[in-house]
Amino acid sequence: MPYEAPTHTVERSLRATTGAKVIAGVDEVGRGAWAGPVTVCAAVTGLRRPPAGLTDSKLLTAKRRDVLVGVLEDWVTAYALGHASPEEIDELGMTAALRLAAERALGGLPVRPDAVILDGKHDYLGTPWQVRTVIKGDQSCVAVAAASVIAKVRRDRMMVELGQQGGGIEDFAFAANAGYPSPVHRAALEQLGPTPYHRLSWSYLDALPQWRHLKKVRRSEEAVELENGGQLGFDF
């Protein structure tokens, strides 16, 4: 299916309006998975012409992504990956886990970016970063599209490695589903229960009566503050 190639329009706008010189595109993968980390890639590309065929990783076949990522990793000015583990997701919640993974990715770059282009409409980074959110940025912005492909391929490879450990882990078919729901994944969960790589605060456990006791309930920030002597809800 033909698609419109990403451009540097947002990068140029940020340069013109904010004076930013180093701009990172940021995208995540693994948000909706039941197992494995959430992974964020931060990529800096400058304003060079991108490799042919670059677009949102979801629009590319696995074979095409594998070919393109080798080109991209040599082509980008810099990139870095950040991960938040299933345990961190359970403890912090997805928004805070995304922020943690993104900060790890941005902190891994050789130069701190002056501005960040974040895919989507929600700024989960916040201060002190200067953020521009772009809906479907992984399709329209070169740096975000590059981050999208690198994040997807690298996390998929990580899940393949997890699925090859033996001890019953192979029954979850992580190489095929990357930790996302699938018939094989669901069947393995029902029979074997969650692995150490599963997110235990997620609602899929509600449908598994024999494993429901393993579900973790993340305490709200309000509850934690009240336990620590806070005065939530009162303005004195």
Buried (B, 14 or more C-beta within 10 A) or exposed (E): EEEEBBEBEBBEEBBEEEEBEBBBBBBBBBBEBBBBBBBBBBBBBBEEEBBEBBBBBEBBEEEBBBBBBEBBBEBBBBBBBBBBBBBBBBBBBBEBBBBBBBBBBBEBBEEEBBBBBBBBEEBBBEEEBBBBBBEEBBBBBBBBBBBBBBBBBBBBBBBEEBBEEEEEBBBBBBBEBBBBBBEBBBEBBEEEBBBEBBBBBBEBBEEBEEBEEEBEEBEEEEEEEEEEEEEEEEEE
